[in-house]
Amino acid sequence: MKKTRTSINEKWMDKNGILWIKPIEGSFVDLVSLKEDDAINPELTGGKKVLALYDGRANFTITPEARAFVRSGILNKSRIATAVVTDKSFMRILVNFIN
């Protein structure tokens, strides 16, 4: 299993074909870093739509522009569905807002 690290996330595909995404503690997610991070997904997934597991327990900051980019449906191009694991209220609110 090869892990890829961007400025905001660590990502890898597991043996079941699930894309794991783990944010880097304290990262700053702006539109540029989010687009750079999103650009590596086709390489990891082989260009296929996949199931994703997002570990939302790390603390990070996301700009309104980056949040709007996520809400635009960009994730739908590379994912069948995304499960989010979190223990933080703000992450639950953010996920509900994006949905």
Contact map, one row per residue, 1 for C-alpha under 8 A:
111000000001111000000000000000000000000000000000000000000000000000000000000000000000000000000000000
111100000001100000000000000000000000000000000000000000000000000000000000000000000000000000000000000
111110000111100000000000000000000000000000000000000000000000000000000000000000000000000000000000000
011111000111000000000000000000000000000000000000000000000000000000000000000000000000000000000000000
001111111110000000000000000000000000000000000000000000000000000000000000000000000000000000000000000
000111111100000000000000000000000001100000000000000000000000000000000000000000000000000000000000000
000011111000000000000001001000001000100000000000000000000000000000000000000000000000000000000000000
000011111100000000000011001110001100100000000000000000000000000000000000000000000000000000000000000
000011111110000000001111000000000000100000000000000000000000000000000000000000000000000000000000000
001111011111000000001111000000000000000000000000000000000000000000000000000000000000000000000000000
001110001111100000111100000000000000000000000000000000000000000000000000000000000000000000000000000
111100000111110000111000000000000000000000010000000000000000000000000000000000000000000000000000000
111000000011111111110000000000000000000000011000000000000000000000000000000000000000000000000000000
100000000001111111110000000000000000000000000000000000000000000000000000000000000000000000000000000
100000000000111111000000000000000000000000000000000000000000000000000000000000000000000000000000000
000000000000111111000000000000000000000000000000000000000000000000000000000000000000000000000000000
000000000000111111100000000000000000000000000000011000000000000000000000000000000000000000000000000
000000000000111111110000000000000000000000000000011110000000000000000000000000000000000000000000000
000000000011110011111000000000000000000000011000011110000000000000000000000000000000000000000000000
000000000011110001111100000000000000000000000000000111100000000000000000000000000000000000000000000
000000001111000000111110000000000000000000000000000111100000000000000000000000000000000000000000000
000000001110000000011111000000000000000000000000000001110100000000000000000000000000000000000000000
000000011100000000001111101000000000000000000000000000110101000000000000000000000000000000000000000
000000111100000000000111111000000000000000000000000000000111000000000000000000000000000000000000000
000000000000000000000011111000000000000000000000000000000111000000000000000000000000000000000000000
000000000000000000000001111100000000000000000000000000000111100000000000000000000000000000000000000
000000110000000000000011111110000000000000000000000000000011100000000000000000000000000000000000000
000000010000000000000000011111000000000000000000000000000001110000000000000000000000000000000000000
000000010000000000000000001111101100000000000000000000000001111001000000000000000000000000000000000
000000000000000000000000000111111100000000000000000000000000011011000000000000000000000000000000000
000000000000000000000000000011111110000000000000000000000000001011001000000000000000000000000000000
000000000000000000000000000001111111000000000000000000000000000000000000000000000000000000000000000
000000110000000000000000000011111111100000000000000000000000000000000000000000000000000000000000000
000000010000000000000000000011111111110000000000000000000000000001000000000000000000000000000000000
000000000000000000000000000000111111111000000000000000000000000000000000000000000000000000000000000
000001000000000000000000000000011111111100000000000000000000000000000000000000000000000000000000000
000001111000000000000000000000001111111110000000000000000000000000000000000000000000000000000000000
000000000000000000000000000000000111111110000000000000000000000000000000000000000000000000000000000
000000000000000000000000000000000011111111000000000000000000000000000000000000000000000000000000000
000000000000000000000000000000000001111111110000000000000000000000000000000000000000000000000000000
000000000000000000000000000000000000111111111010000000000000000000000000000001000000000000000000000
000000000000000000000000000000000000001111111111000000000000000000000000000001000000000000000000000
000000000000000000000000000000000000000111111110000000000000000000000000000000000000000000000000000
000000000001100000100000000000000000000111111110000000000000000000000000000000000000000000000000000
000000000000100000100000000000000000000011111111110000000000000000000000000000000000000000000000000
000000000000000000000000000000000000000001111111000000000000000000000000000000000000000000000000000
000000000000000000000000000000000000000011111111100000000000000000000000000001000000000000000000000
000000000000000000000000000000000000000001001111110000000000000000000000000001000000000000000000000
000000000000000000000000000000000000000000001011111000000000000000000000000011110000000000000000000
000000000000000011100000000000000000000000001001111100000000000000000000000001111000000000000000000
000000000000000011100000000000000000000000000000111110000000000000000000000000111100000000000000000
000000000000000001111000000000000000000000000000011111000000000000000000000000111110000000000000000
000000000000000001111000000000000000000000000000001111100000000000000000000000000111100000000000000
000000000000000000011100000000000000000000000000000111110000000000000000000000000111100000000000000
000000000000000000011110000000000000000000000000000011111100000000000000000000000001110000000000000
000000000000000000000110000000000000000000000000000001111100000000000000000000000001111100100000000
000000000000000000000000000000000000000000000000000000111110000000000000000000000000111100000000000
000000000000000000000111110000000000000000000000000000111111000000000000000000000000000000000000000
000000000000000000000001111000000000000000000000000000001111100000000000000000000000000000000000000
000000000000000000000011111110000000000000000000000000000111110000000000000000000000000000000000000
000000000000000000000000011110000000000000000000000000000011111000000000000000000000000000000000000
000000000000000000000000000111000000000000000000000000000001111101100000000000000000000000000000000
000000000000000000000000000011100000000000000000000000000000111111100000000000000000000000000000000
000000000000000000000000000000000000000000000000000000000000011111110000000000000000000000000000000
000000000000000000000000000001100000000000000000000000000000001111111000000000000000000000000000000
000000000000000000000000000011100100000000000000000000000000011111111100000000000000000000000000000
000000000000000000000000000000000000000000000000000000000000011111111110000000000000000000000000010
000000000000000000000000000000000000000000000000000000000000000111111111000000000000000000000000000
000000000000000000000000000000100000000000000000000000000000000011111111110000000000000000000000000
000000000000000000000000000000000000000000000000000000000000000001111111111000000000000000000000010
000000000000000000000000000000000000000000000000000000000000000000111111110000000000000000000000011
000000000000000000000000000000000000000000000000000000000000000000011111110000000000000000000000000
000000000000000000000000000000000000000000000000000000000000000000001111111110000000000000000000000
000000000000000000000000000000000000000000000000000000000000000000001111111111000000000000000000000
000000000000000000000000000000000000000000000000000000000000000000000100111111100000000000000000000
000000000000000000000000000000000000000000000000000000000000000000000000111111111000000000000000000
000000000000000000000000000000000000000000000000100000000000000000000000111111100000000000000000000
000000000000000000000000000000000000000011000011110000000000000000000000011111110000000000000000000
000000000000000000000000000000000000000000000000111100000000000000000000001111111100000000000000000
000000000000000000000000000000000000000000000000111100000000000000000000000101111100000000000000000
000000000000000000000000000000000000000000000000011100000000000000000000000100111110000000000000000
000000000000000000000000000000000000000000000000001111000000000000000000000000111111000000000000000
000000000000000000000000000000000000000000000000000111000000000000000000000000001111100000000000000
000000000000000000000000000000000000000000000000000011110000000000000000000000000111110000000000000
000000000000000000000000000000000000000000000000000011111000000000000000000000000011111000000000000
000000000000000000000000000000000000000000000000000000111000000000000000000000000001111100110000000
000000000000000000000000000000000000000000000000000000011000000000000000000000000000111110100000000
000000000000000000000000000000000000000000000000000000011000000000000000000000000000011111110000000
000000000000000000000000000000000000000000000000000000000000000000000000000000000000001111111000000
000000000000000000000000000000000000000000000000000000000000000000000000000000000000000111111100000
000000000000000000000000000000000000000000000000000000010000000000000000000000000000011111111110000
000000000000000000000000000000000000000000000000000000000000000000000000000000000000010111111111000
000000000000000000000000000000000000000000000000000000000000000000000000000000000000000011111111100
000000000000000000000000000000000000000000000000000000000000000000000000000000000000000001111111110
000000000000000000000000000000000000000000000000000000000000000000000000000000000000000000111111111
000000000000000000000000000000000000000000000000000000000000000000000000000000000000000000011111111
000000000000000000000000000000000000000000000000000000000000000000000000000000000000000000001111111
000000000000000000000000000000000000000000000000000000000000000000100110000000000000000000000111111
000000000000000000000000000000000000000000000000000000000000000000000010000000000000000000000011111
